[in-house]
Amino acid sequence: MKSRSIVVIGVTATVFAWSAVLVAAGQTTAVVALAPALALTVQQIVHATRSHSASRSSNRVDVTGDEEGEAP
C-alpha cells in the first residue's frame, strides 16, 4: 500500500473517530454541523480512488505514425 493511501485512511479514520467522540459526548449539534464536511470527505476519497483505478486500466493509444510532415 502506498504511503499516500495510508495517510488518507488515517485522516479519514481520525475524522470519523472524532465525530463518534462528539456524539458520545452529547455534542450532536456539532456533528450535524460537520455532516456536510464528512460527506464531502467521503465523496472526495471515493472519487480519488476510482479515478486512479480507471487511469491504470485505460488503453494507451499508439502514436508512432504521428510524425511531423506525414499526411494521413
MMTF fields as JSON, N, C-alpha, C and O atoms, coordinates in Angstrom:
{
  "mmtfVersion": "1.0.0",
  "mmtfProducer": "UNKNOWN",
  "numBonds": 287,
  "numAtoms": 288,
  "numGroups": 72,
  "numChains": 1,
  "numModels": 1,
  "chainsPerModel": [1],
  "groupsPerChain": [72],
  "chainIdList": ["A"],
  "bondAtomList": [4, 2, 8, 6, 12, 10, 16, 14, 20, 18, 24, 22, 28, 26, 32, 30, 36, 34, 40, 38, 44, 42, 48, 46, 52, 50, 56, 54, 60, 58, 64, 62, 68, 66, 72, 70, 76, 74, 80, 78, 84, 82, 88, 86, 92, 90, 96, 94, 100, 98, 104, 102, 108, 106, 112, 110, 116, 114, 120, 118, 124, 122, 128, 126, 132, 130, 136, 134, 140, 138, 144, 142, 148, 146, 152, 150, 156, 154, 160, 158, 164, 162, 168, 166, 172, 170, 176, 174, 180, 178, 184, 182, 188, 186, 192, 190, 196, 194, 200, 198, 204, 202, 208, 206, 212, 210, 216, 214, 220, 218, 224, 222, 228, 226, 232, 230, 236, 234, 240, 238, 244, 242, 248, 246, 252, 250, 256, 254, 260, 258, 264, 262, 268, 266, 272, 270, 276, 274, 280, 278, 284, 282],
  "bondOrderList": [1, 1, 1, 1, 1, 1, 1, 1, 1, 1, 1, 1, 1, 1, 1, 1, 1, 1, 1, 1, 1, 1, 1, 1, 1, 1, 1, 1, 1, 1, 1, 1, 1, 1, 1, 1, 1, 1, 1, 1, 1, 1, 1, 1, 1, 1, 1, 1, 1, 1, 1, 1, 1, 1, 1, 1, 1, 1, 1, 1, 1, 1, 1, 1, 1, 1, 1, 1, 1, 1, 1],
  "groupList": [{"groupName": "MET", "atomNameList": ["N", "CA", "C", "O"], "elementList": ["N", "C", "C", "O"], "formalChargeList": [0, 0, 0, 0], "bondAtomList": [1, 0, 2, 1, 3, 2], "bondOrderList": [1, 1, 2], "singleLetterCode": "M", "chemCompType": "L-PEPTIDE LINKING"}, {"groupName": "LYS", "atomNameList": ["N", "CA", "C", "O"], "elementList": ["N", "C", "C", "O"], "formalChargeList": [0, 0, 0, 0], "bondAtomList": [1, 0, 2, 1, 3, 2], "bondOrderList": [1, 1, 2], "singleLetterCode": "K", "chemCompType": "L-PEPTIDE LINKING"}, {"groupName": "SER", "atomNameList": ["N", "CA", "C", "O"], "elementList": ["N", "C", "C", "O"], "formalChargeList": [0, 0, 0, 0], "bondAtomList": [1, 0, 2, 1, 3, 2], "bondOrderList": [1, 1, 2], "singleLetterCode": "S", "chemCompType": "L-PEPTIDE LINKING"}, {"groupName": "ARG", "atomNameList": ["N", "CA", "C", "O"], "elementList": ["N", "C", "C", "O"], "formalChargeList": [0, 0, 0, 0], "bondAtomList": [1, 0, 2, 1, 3, 2], "bondOrderList": [1, 1, 2], "singleLetterCode": "R", "chemCompType": "L-PEPTIDE LINKING"}, {"groupName": "ILE", "atomNameList": ["N", "CA", "C", "O"], "elementList": ["N", "C", "C", "O"], "formalChargeList": [0, 0, 0, 0], "bondAtomList": [1, 0, 2, 1, 3, 2], "bondOrderList": [1, 1, 2], "singleLetterCode": "I", "chemCompType": "L-PEPTIDE LINKING"}, {"groupName": "VAL", "atomNameList": ["N", "CA", "C", "O"], "elementList": ["N", "C", "C", "O"], "formalChargeList": [0, 0, 0, 0], "bondAtomList": [1, 0, 2, 1, 3, 2], "bondOrderList": [1, 1, 2], "singleLetterCode": "V", "chemCompType": "L-PEPTIDE LINKING"}, {"groupName": "GLY", "atomNameList": ["N", "CA", "C", "O"], "elementList": ["N", "C", "C", "O"], "formalChargeList": [0, 0, 0, 0], "bondAtomList": [1, 0, 2, 1, 3, 2], "bondOrderList": [1, 1, 2], "singleLetterCode": "G", "chemCompType": "PEPTIDE LINKING"}, {"groupName": "THR", "atomNameList": ["N", "CA", "C", "O"], "elementList": ["N", "C", "C", "O"], "formalChargeList": [0, 0, 0, 0], "bondAtomList": [1, 0, 2, 1, 3, 2], "bondOrderList": [1, 1, 2], "singleLetterCode": "T", "chemCompType": "L-PEPTIDE LINKING"}, {"groupName": "ALA", "atomNameList": ["N", "CA", "C", "O"], "elementList": ["N", "C", "C", "O"], "formalChargeList": [0, 0, 0, 0], "bondAtomList": [1, 0, 2, 1, 3, 2], "bondOrderList": [1, 1, 2], "singleLetterCode": "A", "chemCompType": "L-PEPTIDE LINKING"}, {"groupName": "PHE", "atomNameList": ["N", "CA", "C", "O"], "elementList": ["N", "C", "C", "O"], "formalChargeList": [0, 0, 0, 0], "bondAtomList": [1, 0, 2, 1, 3, 2], "bondOrderList": [1, 1, 2], "singleLetterCode": "F", "chemCompType": "L-PEPTIDE LINKING"}, {"groupName": "TRP", "atomNameList": ["N", "CA", "C", "O"], "elementList": ["N", "C", "C", "O"], "formalChargeList": [0, 0, 0, 0], "bondAtomList": [1, 0, 2, 1, 3, 2], "bondOrderList": [1, 1, 2], "singleLetterCode": "W", "chemCompType": "L-PEPTIDE LINKING"}, {"groupName": "LEU", "atomNameList": ["N", "CA", "C", "O"], "elementList": ["N", "C", "C", "O"], "formalChargeList": [0, 0, 0, 0], "bondAtomList": [1, 0, 2, 1, 3, 2], "bondOrderList": [1, 1, 2], "singleLetterCode": "L", "chemCompType": "L-PEPTIDE LINKING"}, {"groupName": "GLN", "atomNameList": ["N", "CA", "C", "O"], "elementList": ["N", "C", "C", "O"], "formalChargeList": [0, 0, 0, 0], "bondAtomList": [1, 0, 2, 1, 3, 2], "bondOrderList": [1, 1, 2], "singleLetterCode": "Q", "chemCompType": "L-PEPTIDE LINKING"}, {"groupName": "PRO", "atomNameList": ["N", "CA", "C", "O"], "elementList": ["N", "C", "C", "O"], "formalChargeList": [0, 0, 0, 0], "bondAtomList": [1, 0, 2, 1, 3, 2], "bondOrderList": [1, 1, 2], "singleLetterCode": "P", "chemCompType": "L-PEPTIDE LINKING"}, {"groupName": "HIS", "atomNameList": ["N", "CA", "C", "O"], "elementList": ["N", "C", "C", "O"], "formalChargeList": [0, 0, 0, 0], "bondAtomList": [1, 0, 2, 1, 3, 2], "bondOrderList": [1, 1, 2], "singleLetterCode": "H", "chemCompType": "L-PEPTIDE LINKING"}, {"groupName": "ASN", "atomNameList": ["N", "CA", "C", "O"], "elementList": ["N", "C", "C", "O"], "formalChargeList": [0, 0, 0, 0], "bondAtomList": [1, 0, 2, 1, 3, 2], "bondOrderList": [1, 1, 2], "singleLetterCode": "N", "chemCompType": "L-PEPTIDE LINKING"}, {"groupName": "ASP", "atomNameList": ["N", "CA", "C", "O"], "elementList": ["N", "C", "C", "O"], "formalChargeList": [0, 0, 0, 0], "bondAtomList": [1, 0, 2, 1, 3, 2], "bondOrderList": [1, 1, 2], "singleLetterCode": "D", "chemCompType": "L-PEPTIDE LINKING"}, {"groupName": "GLU", "atomNameList": ["N", "CA", "C", "O"], "elementList": ["N", "C", "C", "O"], "formalChargeList": [0, 0, 0, 0], "bondAtomList": [1, 0, 2, 1, 3, 2], "bondOrderList": [1, 1, 2], "singleLetterCode": "E", "chemCompType": "L-PEPTIDE LINKING"}],
  "groupTypeList": [0, 1, 2, 3, 2, 4, 5, 5, 4, 6, 5, 7, 8, 7, 5, 9, 8, 10, 2, 8, 5, 11, 5, 8, 8, 6, 12, 7, 7, 8, 5, 5, 8, 11, 8, 13, 8, 11, 8, 11, 7, 5, 12, 12, 4, 5, 14, 8, 7, 3, 2, 14, 2, 8, 2, 3, 2, 2, 15, 3, 5, 16, 5, 7, 6, 16, 17, 17, 6, 17, 8, 13],
  "groupIdList": [1, 2, 3, 4, 5, 6, 7, 8, 9, 10, 11, 12, 13, 14, 15, 16, 17, 18, 19, 20, 21, 22, 23, 24, 25, 26, 27, 28, 29, 30, 31, 32, 33, 34, 35, 36, 37, 38, 39, 40, 41, 42, 43, 44, 45, 46, 47, 48, 49, 50, 51, 52, 53, 54, 55, 56, 57, 58, 59, 60, 61, 62, 63, 64, 65, 66, 67, 68, 69, 70, 71, 72],
  "secStructList": [7, 7, 2, 2, 2, 2, 2, 2, 2, 2, 2, 2, 2, 2, 2, 2, 2, 2, 2, 2, 2, 2, 2, 2, 6, 6, 7, 2, 2, 2, 2, 2, 2, 2, 2, 2, 2, 2, 2, 2, 2, 2, 2, 2, 2, 2, 2, 2, 2, 2, 2, 2, 2, 2, 2, 2, 2, 1, 7, 7, 7, 7, 7, 6, 6, 7, 7, 6, 6, 7, 7, 7],
  "xCoordList": [0.851, 0.0, 0.901, 1.888, 0.572, 1.37, 1.213, 0.214, 2.198, 2.148, 1.006, 0.444, 0.667, -0.447, -1.764, -2.601, -1.944, -3.157, -3.236, -4.309, -2.107, -2.08, -2.453, -3.184, -1.96, -2.283, -3.77, -4.408, -4.325, -5.746, -6.604, -7.572, -6.259, -7.018, -6.897, -7.881, -5.709, -5.505, -6.296, -6.918, -6.27, -7.012, -8.515, -9.226, -8.992, -10.419, -10.851, -11.897, -10.062, -10.382, -10.392, -11.232, -9.465, -9.42, -10.664, -11.236, -11.076, -12.263, -13.506, -14.307, -13.672, -14.847, -14.79, -15.825, -13.599, -13.47, -13.812, -14.477, -13.361, -13.685, -15.191, -15.752, -15.832, -17.286, -17.979, -18.949, -17.49, -18.066, -17.872, -18.764, -16.726, -16.479, -17.44, -17.961, -17.679, -18.621, -20.03, -20.729, -20.446, -21.776, -21.845, -22.83, -20.806, -20.787, -20.798, -21.333, -20.217, -20.179, -21.457, -21.597, -22.382, -23.649, -23.609, -24.507, -22.617, -22.488, -23.075, -22.397, -24.324, -24.943, -25.07, -25.039, -25.214, -25.309, -23.997, -23.996, -22.886, -21.59, -21.468, -20.952, -21.942, -21.874, -22.779, -22.419, -23.951, -24.859, -24.208, -24.363, -23.486, -22.808, -21.66, -21.359, -21.015, -19.887, -20.299, -19.459, -21.555, -22.015, -21.704, -21.248, -21.925, -21.571, -20.076, -19.701, -19.231, -17.792, -17.435, -16.58, -18.08, -17.832, -18.283, -17.594, -19.437, -19.937, -19.01, -18.756, -18.512, -17.58, -16.275, -15.696, -15.814, -14.597, -14.767, -13.9, -15.86, -16.124, -16.227, -15.682, -16.921, -17.082, -15.732, -15.483, -14.87, -13.566, -12.68, -11.932, -12.762, -11.969, -12.432, -11.607, -13.729, -14.259, -13.877, -13.482, -13.991, -13.639, -12.155, -11.784, -11.315, -9.871, -9.491, -8.653, -10.095, -9.755, -10.276, -9.614, -11.435, -11.973, -11.188, -10.957, -10.773, -10.045, -8.658, -8.161, -8.023, -6.72, -6.842, -6.003, -7.87, -8.026, -8.457, -8.091, -9.217, -9.644, -8.474, -8.382, -7.585, -6.456, -5.457, -4.758, -5.375, -4.476, -4.98, -4.182, -6.295, -6.849, -7.146, -7.607, -6.893, -7.211, -6.212, -5.057, -6.696, -5.836, -5.003, -5.471, -3.778, -2.91, -3.048, -3.246, -2.941, -3.08, -1.689, -0.776, -1.537, -0.265, -0.171, -1.011, 0.853, 1.009, 2.299, 2.877, 2.757, 4.024, 3.936, 4.944, 2.783, 2.636, 2.32, 2.001, 2.396, 2.038, 3.277, 3.498, 4.076, 5.293, 5.014, 4.114, 5.8, 5.621, 5.991, 6.995, 5.179, 5.458, 4.75, 4.79, 4.129, 3.392, 1.942, 1.32, 1.4, -0.015, -0.796, -0.278, -2.01, -2.81, -3.198, -3.87],
  "yCoordList": [-1.167, 0.0, 1.235, 1.282, 2.21, 3.419, 4.259, 4.151, 5.087, 5.935, 6.946, 7.348, 7.351, 8.291, 7.648, 8.295, 6.39, 5.677, 5.533, 5.657, 5.274, 5.133, 6.455, 6.46, 7.559, 8.87, 9.166, 9.651, 8.884, 9.136, 8.3, 8.804, 7.038, 6.17, 6.664, 6.661, 7.083, 7.586, 8.847, 8.975, 9.776, 11.024, 10.761, 11.335, 9.908, 9.584, 8.914, 9.25, 7.98, 7.304, 8.298, 8.205, 9.243, 10.251, 11.136, 11.435, 11.548, 12.4, 11.663, 12.228, 10.418, 9.667, 9.333, 9.317, 9.065, 8.801, 10.05, 9.964, 11.199, 12.441, 12.692, 13.172, 12.389, 12.54, 11.621, 12.02, 10.396, 9.459, 9.958, 9.803, 10.551, 11.116, 12.255, 12.373, 13.096, 14.199, 13.693, 14.243, 12.657, 12.085, 11.495, 11.694, 10.774, 10.172, 11.229, 10.992, 12.384, 13.464, 14.294, 15.23, 13.961, 14.682, 15.926, 16.763, 16.072, 17.25, 16.97, 17.115, 16.574, 16.213, 17.408, 17.241, 18.616, 19.788, 20.019, 20.456, 19.725, 19.864, 18.843, 19.156, 17.625, 16.584, 16.95, 16.74, 17.495, 17.915, 19.024, 19.059, 19.92, 20.992, 20.447, 20.99, 19.366, 18.788, 17.756, 17.314, 17.365, 16.318, 16.631, 15.735, 17.852, 18.125, 17.948, 17.474, 18.323, 18.143, 16.663, 16.246, 15.874, 14.434, 13.805, 12.951, 14.23, 13.7, 14.081, 13.269, 15.297, 15.741, 14.957, 14.615, 14.672, 13.882, 12.506, 12.047, 11.856, 10.529, 10.596, 9.741, 11.605, 11.744, 11.943, 11.351, 12.76, 13.006, 11.767, 11.505, 11.008, 9.787, 8.776, 8.156, 8.606, 7.667, 8.11, 7.286, 9.387, 9.904, 9.7, 9.312, 9.958, 9.809, 8.353, 8.064, 7.442, 6.032, 5.509, 4.692, 5.957, 5.5, 6.081, 5.376, 7.336, 7.937, 7.322, 7.2, 6.932, 6.282, 4.892, 4.491, 4.147, 2.797, 2.851, 1.968, 3.853, 3.982, 4.381, 3.918, 5.229, 5.65, 4.516, 4.49, 3.594, 2.453, 1.468, 0.826, 1.339, 0.347, 0.894, 0.151, 2.175, 2.738, 2.239, 1.939, 2.162, 1.707, 2.865, 4.003, 2.572, 3.599, 3.619, 2.582, 4.802, 4.974, 4.977, 5.633, 4.254, 4.205, 5.405, 5.578, 6.232, 7.43, 7.388, 8.437, 6.209, 6.095, 6.689, 7.172, 6.669, 7.209, 8.684, 9.226, 9.347, 10.753, 11.64, 12.412, 11.512, 12.316, 13.547, 13.562, 14.561, 15.822, 15.628, 14.992, 16.174, 16.1, 14.951, 14.889, 14.075, 12.979, 13.341, 13.898, 13.031, 13.268, 12.001, 10.893, 12.158, 10.966, 10.169, 9.145],
  "zCoordList": [0.0, 0.0, 0.0, 0.733, -0.798, -0.892, 0.371, 1.082, 0.637, 1.83, 1.733, 2.751, 0.523, 0.355, 0.78, 1.409, 0.439, 0.828, 2.343, 2.935, 2.95, 4.401, 5.075, 6.065, 4.55, 5.108, 4.947, 5.882, 3.779, 3.539, 4.481, 5.05, 4.648, 5.55, 6.989, 7.729, 7.389, 8.744, 9.028, 10.082, 8.089, 8.268, 8.306, 9.131, 7.427, 7.404, 8.702, 9.258, 9.181, 10.441, 11.6, 12.496, 11.582, 12.641, 12.618, 13.666, 11.438, 11.32, 11.809, 12.554, 11.4, 11.834, 13.32, 13.987, 13.848, 15.286, 16.092, 17.124, 15.627, 16.313, 16.281, 17.267, 15.21, 15.13, 16.122, 16.767, 16.25, 17.212, 18.643, 19.477, 18.932, 20.265, 20.544, 21.653, 19.543, 19.732, 20.013, 20.863, 19.311, 19.543, 20.947, 21.657, 21.347, 22.682, 23.779, 24.862, 23.509, 24.494, 24.482, 25.27, 23.598, 23.55, 22.687, 22.784, 21.862, 21.009, 19.624, 18.607, 19.607, 18.329, 17.399, 16.18, 17.949, 17.073, 16.33, 15.179, 16.989, 16.312, 15.185, 14.112, 15.429, 14.398, 13.226, 12.068, 13.531, 12.463, 11.63, 10.409, 12.285, 11.551, 10.702, 9.639, 11.176, 10.448, 9.403, 8.619, 9.374, 8.458, 6.993, 6.282, 6.507, 5.102, 4.817, 3.744, 5.765, 5.58, 5.549, 4.768, 6.388, 6.383, 5.072, 4.513, 4.589, 3.318, 2.167, 1.278, 2.181, 1.134, 1.202, 0.171, 2.417, 2.576, 1.956, 1.212, 2.252, 1.69, 0.176, -0.522, -0.337, -1.778, -2.467, -3.517, -1.895, -2.499, -2.46, -3.403, -1.375, -1.278, -2.318, -2.99, -2.455, -3.448, -4.854, -5.678, -5.129, -6.46, -6.747, -7.854, -5.765, -5.961, -6.199, -7.052, -5.459, -5.644, -6.973, -7.612, -7.396, -8.678, -9.845, -10.827, -9.771, -10.888, -11.037, -12.157, -9.932, -10.02, -10.612, -11.418, -10.229, -10.775, -12.236, -13.011, -12.626, -14.013, -14.909, -16.046, -14.412, -15.24, -15.439, -16.452, -14.512, -14.665, -15.702, -16.384, -15.83, -16.737, -18.126, -18.992, -18.355, -19.664, -20.699, -20.395, -21.922, -23.024, -23.53, -23.59, -23.89, -24.436, -25.948, -26.582, -26.509, -27.94, -28.567, -28.066, -29.644, -30.354, -31.287, -32.17, -31.088, -31.903, -32.718, -33.002, -33.094, -33.832, -35.241, -35.756, -35.864, -37.207, -37.222, -38.28, -36.104, -35.995, -35.978, -35.045, -37.029, -37.109, -37.956, -38.796, -37.713, -38.446, -39.91, -40.231, -40.777, -42.198, -42.919, -44.148, -42.211, -42.848, -43.028, -42.124, -44.181, -44.434, -44.085, -44.228, -43.639, -43.317, -44.517, -44.387]
}
